[in-house]
Structures are given as structure tokens and as C-alpha cells.
């Protein structure tokens, strides 16, 4: 998600009151990976993660990834924004699971998440750029109004954020359905534009989701690298009231961040969140209007050549989906 385009306004980096207990480097030490596994999955007798502290992450730590990855602006993408897999996203989610008329899949499957509902929100829509009047319409997100939606960002080589988010959403859907969850997407590339940010929140609320995740990728300056998870601030204004979901959303976000780091070995953002991998915001309609535990994840910075090489890799997108899935599973099984 670009800070100039997706359901957000440009804002300076901020530090959170509570650091996410994760660390990363180009190669994550085995002992630390073990600690992350414990932190992300271990439950105490009362169903909450046991306490403890962990090494903090240096805000300047680079995201792990292939040191020899080419600059995607030159080779990872081609004409028309096709990725380096030749435009084949290896979408393992599309077509699996019969739709029930409400955009839900996975009902009736057995598994540890049977009876749980997850809403996945693929950020933006590739058609938004052709419907500027519609997406520029103001919608109320509480005490203020913002654009219905935005176009999202893209790599320098033309791979759009909206294509990335939908691909990861499909992969994530498949992984969660394999665990028995009922999964609903806010859109599936099946509409010309949108939906608006208020509708995206409403879909999760109406579904009574046990967890909701909005998938994005950032559009910051080159050299800014890594992922961060955006948590809802406590907002009580107009139609927005997040007071009941801030605590569970934080837990969901921490578990996703820990597992995302462990699986992808991408470091937490070196430009947002003070190295914690977490950022709390009050200006996102998708969070402000949610009544269910919900977070956003910025999987990387598409405008940085090294992060762009990751997001344009089918293998890495599968790891991203796996990390998010394991974080959600950890949260739902706590």
C-alpha cells in the first residue's frame, strides 16, 4: 500500500508504545527462530501467549532476500507489468472451494479451523485507475471522510500492487481452507473497481469474521525496506468504534508479524514502526469501521529494487501467504 494512494495519507514514521518481540537480520539465527516459533504459537494455560521479552530489531536491518536479486525495474517485470514468472501467478486458490453465493469458500471442510471465518481483503483493484470518479468519491470513516479507494502503487517495472494483493489473497485462502476455515474475500477481481473502504470493513463485519486481514504492499522511497503490520488505534467517533477490537487486533497483528518474519525472513520495516514491525493508525477506514479483529499488512516496499524482486517472485508470494496464514492460525487457535 502506498502512503500516497491506498486508504491512507502520507505521514511520518512513528514508534509504537510496545515493541513487537521479533528480530531479523540477513540470516536469522536458529535460536531466535526457535524463540519466534514459541512466541507466535505457544499458549499458556489461560489461552494467552506467555510473557517474556526478546531482542529488538534494529531499524536499519535489511530485509533478508536473495543478495543477487536483479532490479525488477530492469528484469523482474516486462511489458504490461507481467511478473518474472511470465505472468503465471501459480494461483493455487482460484477455483478451489465452491462459492456459496456469499463469496465464501471452505464451508463443510474439516480441520482445526472448522467453524472459524476469515475475511481477506486484497488491497485496491486493477480497474481503479479507469474509474477515478468512482474511487475519488468521499466516504465517511468516522469523524472524517476519505476517498472511496485508491489505485495502489506498483514496482518500477510495472507490477501493480492490486495484482500482488489478489495473488497473495488467493494463496492465503487456499492455505486457510486446508485448515477448515470458511474464507471470504472482499473482492476477487470480479468487479470493475473498488470496493470502497467502508464496504470492505462492512463485509468483514457482516460475515462476523473471527479475523480479517487487508493485504497491501507499500510505495515508499528506494532504500526503505521490510514489512510492517498496521493495527487499529482506539477510535470512537461517528460510525467508528474500535475500542472492543484494539486488543485482539494487536494480538492478531503481533502473531502475523512474528510468523511472517519467520517464514519469509524479511525484516521488519526500517522506516515505519521503529523496527518493531508494527504501526498503529487512526486514519484508515478499513480499520476504523471494523467491528471484528482486523489488521493491515504491508508486505514490502514495491519501489525498492530488492523488495520488488521479492514481491514479483511467485515463490516468495507463497511464503508471504504462508506466514500470514500461520499468524492467523496461531491467533484463532489461541
N, C-alpha and C positions, 0 to 999 in steps of 0.2 A: 504494500500500500504506500503510495507516495504521499508525503505530507503536504503536497500541494494539490492532490487530486482525490483521495478516497475518503469520504465521510470524515474529513479532518481538515484542520487548518495548520499552516506552518507554526511550529512552536519550538522553543529551545529545549535541549535535553534537560531532564530533571532527574533528581535522585529520589529513590523511594525510601520510606522510613524503615523498611525492613528488607534486608538483602536476601535474595534467593540463595540458598545454601548450595551453590554449584560452582564449579571451577572448570576452566578449559584451557588448553594450550594446543599447539600444533599436534602433539601426541598426548592424549590424556593418560596419565599414569594409571596402571592397573589398580592400585589401591584406591584411587579416587573413583574410578568407575565402579568398584565394589561399593563404595560409600553411596554413590548416586543411586545404584540399584536399590540399596537398603532404604534410602531416603524417599525414593519415588514409590516403593511398593510395600515396605514394612509397616504393619499396623500394630498398635498397642492393643491391650485388652478392651479399651473403650471405643475401638474403631477409628482412632485418630493417629496420625504419624507420631512416633516417639520423638522427644525433643533432642536437642544436641546442636552443635554448631559445626560448620565446615569451613574450609578455606574459601576466601572470597576470590572473585575473578578480577584480574587486572583489566581495567577499562580499555587498555591498549592491546589486549591479547588478540591475535589474529584468528579468524575462523580457520578451522582445520579444513583441509581440502587438498586436492592434487596440486603439488607445488609447480608442476609443469603444465597446468591447465592453460590452454590458449585463451587469449582475449576473445570472448564471444562476439564482440563487436566486429571482429575480423573473420572468425571461422565457426563459432558455435551456432550461428544462425545464418540463414540465407535469405534469398529474395522471398518476400511475402511473409517474413517472420517465421519460417519453418525452423524447428529446432534441429540440433545436430544429429538426431535420430531419424532424420529425413522426414520429419513431420509425423512420425508414428509415435504416439504418446504411450503405447503399450498400456492402454487403459484397461485395467483389469476389473473396473467397477461397472462400466457401461454394459447394460443388457443383463446383468446378473441380479436376480431378485425381481419377482413380478410386482409391478406397481399396483397399488390397491385403490387408485383413484384419488389419493390424497398426497401423492408424491412420496409415499413411504414404502420402504422395502425391508425385507428381513423378517417380517412377522411370521410366527409359527416355527422359526428355527430354534433348535435347542442350543444351549451354550451358557457360559457363566453370566452373560449379559442379557439373557432372556427376560423380558418384562421391562427392560430399560429402553428409553427413547433418546436418541441423539439427533440433534439438528446441526447440519453442516451448512455453513454459509459461504459459498465461493465468492470472494470479493469481486465486485464490478461485473461487467458483461461486455463481450467483444463488440456488441452492437451499440453501446452507449455513445460512441463518437459520432454515430449517424443520427442520433436523437438528442441533440443538445438542448432543444427547447424543453423536452420532457424531463431530462435529468437535472436541468438547472432550476426547475420548479422548487420553491421553498416548501419544506415540511417542518412541522414543529417537533422538536426533540426534548421538550421540557420547558425551560424558561426562554429558550431562543429557537430560532429557525435556521436550517441549513439546507443545502442543495439536496434534492432527492437522491442523487447518486453522482458519481464522477467516472471519468474514463479509466482511471488507474494509470499505472506507469508502464514501462517496457524496458528491455535491455537496449543497449546502444545498437544492437544488431536487429532489433525489431520484434523480439519475442515478447508478446503482451502479457501483462500481469493477469488479465482476465483468463487467458488460456492456461497459464500456470495454475491459477487457483482452482479452476474447474478440473484440471487433470489430477491435482493432489486430492481434491474432494472425492473424485471417483475412486481413487486408490484407497482413501480412508474409509469410504463407505463399504467397500468390499471387506476390508480388514475387520471392521466392527460387525458387519453382518455375519462373518465367520464365527464371531463370539456370541451370536444370538441376539444382538441388539436390533431394534427397529430404528431405521435410519431415514431421515427426511432431509432433502436438500432444499434450500430456499429458492433455487432455480437450477436448471440442468441444461443450460444453453438452449432452452426451448422457448425462449421469448425474445422479442426484438431488442429489448432494453430493460434495465432495472433488474430486480425490483428496487423501489425506494428504500432508504434505510429504515424508515418506520415500519414498512411492510416486512422487511427482513426480521426485525425484532418480533413483530406480531406473529409471524409463522412459528417461531420457537415457543412463544407464549401459548398459542392456541394448541400446539402439539403437546403441551405440558412436558417439555423436554427435561430430562434429568441432567443434561449437559448440552451446551450449544457452543460451537466454535466457529469463528469467522476467519477464513484463511486469506492472507494477503502476502505481498512482498513489497518492500519499500522502494522509494525512488530518491534516495539521498545522494550526497556528493561522492565521487570516487574516493576510495580510501576509507570510507565508512563501511564497516563490515559487521556481519553477525546477525543473529536473530534476537527478537525480543517479544515478550507476551504482554499485551495491554489488558489491564484489569479495570473494572468499573470503579470509579470513585463513588462515595456516598452522595447521591443526588436526590433531592426532594423538591421538585418544582414542576408545576403543571402536571402533565401526564407522566412525568418521570418520577420514579421512586425506587431507587436501587438499594435502600437500606437493608432489606432482607437478603439480598444476594451478594453483597460485597464480600462477606466472609467465605461462603462456599466458592465464589468465583475466584478469590485469591488462592484457595487450596487447589482448585482445578488448574489455575494458571501455573502454580508452582510445580505441580506434578507433570504438566505438559512440558514446561521448560526443562525440568530435570531429565525427562525421558528423551526429549528432542535432542538435547546436548549429548546424552549417552549414545543414542543410535546414530545420529548424523555426524557427531564430533565437530559440529560447527560451534564456534564460541559465541557466548552472549554478546550482544551489540557493544561495540566500542564507542558509540556516540549517543546512545539513549539508555537511561537507567543506571548509569554509574557502574557498569559492569555486572549488574545483578541479573540481567535478562528479563527484568520486569519494569513496567511503566504503568502508572495509574493515571487515568484521564477522565475528565468530566464533560468532554465536548464531542463525544461520539454517540450519534443517535442509536446505533445498533446495540450499544451497551446501556445508555440512559433509559431506553424504553423497554429493556428486557425485565421480565419478572422471573426468569429462570437463570441458574448459574451459567454465565457466559463470559468468554474471553475472545480477544483477537490475537492472532499470532502473525507477526511479520517474519517470514521465514528467512529473509536475507535482503540485501540491497541490490536490486537489479541493475543499478547504474555503476556498480563497482565491477570491474572485469573479473575478479576472482569469484565473487559471489554469483555473477552472471553465469560463469562456467558451471556452477553447481545447479542453479535453477533450470538451466537448459539441458541438464543431464537426466535422462529417464531413470537411471539407477539411483541418483540422488533424490529425485522426487519420490521414489518408492521408500527410501529411508526416511524422508520427511514425513510421509504419511504414516509410516510405522512408528516413528517417535511420537507423533500426535496421538495415534491410536493407543499406544501403551500408556500415555499420560491419562487419557480419558478412561481407559480400563481401570487404572490404578485408582482414580477418583471414584468411579462408580462401584468399585468393589471394596471400598474402604470400610 
